[in-house]
Amino acid sequence: MPEPAGTCNSCGIGIMTERTAVADDATMKFGLLMESAQAHQKLAETQLDKLRAHTQDLDGVVRDEIRRTLVDELQMMTAETSRATRALQQVRRGAGMYGALWSFMLSLTCALVPLAVARWILPSAAEVSTLRAQRDELRLNVAKLEQLGGRIDWRRCGDGKRLCVRVDRKARSYGEKGDYYVIDGY
């Protein structure tokens, strides 16, 4: 059986027993392990600090890149918007021209259709002068007929439907037997 560790009473030197040797060896290993863990922890903290610095640098780089990309995209959008605005203005001018052309054509058509219909339906100047000449000739003929008795009021009278005229009873009678009378209106 091993002896317990202790101190020599006469010399004051510790006596090492097997148990104390094993405990010292384990303590040493534990101490080395703790020292190694502290070294690893310091190394890890150093790496974390470096990572934080990189992250902050990366954050700035990413922000700058996002800004650059955003500015580029906004410039492209502005250019596209300007191009679309110019195209719409050209369309508006073109539509205005086409609208004016259509309005002019519609107005012209609305003016020409009645003229064409009037030209087709109404008599020409030559036909009008011919019709006026015929009218004047007919007026002369009517005047001659009126002089020759054209205004005589003729009727069929009696059961035999004999021809009779209206006479002026105030005018005197003519002929050898007085059997002629003046017709009313002459």
Phi, psi and omega in degrees: 000136182285155182271150178288148180287148182191197182238143177283132185287330185274326185250343179078013180263138181286144180259133182258129178251179181296323181294316180292329178293319180292319181293320179294321178295317179293321179295321179296314180297318180296319178297315177297320179296319179293319179296318178296320180294320178295321178296316179296321180295317178296319177297317179296318179296321177298314180296322178295319177298317177298319180296319177298316179299315177298319180298316178296317176297316180296321178301315178296317179297315180296318178299315178299318180294320178296316178300313180300314180297316180298316178298316179299315180296318179294323176295318178296320179296320178297317178296316179296320178296318178296318179297318179294322178297315178298318179297317179294324177294321177295319178297318180297316178297316178297318179295323177297318179294316179295322177297317178295318179297315179296320178297316179297314180296319179294317178297317179297317179296317180296331179278323185282327181299310178297324178296318179294317179296316179297319179296322182285319185274312185286148181288155179284173180298322179295317179295322179297316181293324176295315179296323177295319179297317178297320178298315179297318179296319179294323177298317177298317180295321178296318179298317178296317180296321178296322178292327183270009177109022181290343180262013180293136179271096181267144176208167172258127185236153174076184181289330182273000179054051179279152180285131179218158181230160176272132182243161177271109185285342180279336180283156180282167181264158184230170179097163183297326181257000181071029183260009175252134180236157179280134181284141183298130179099357181237000000 
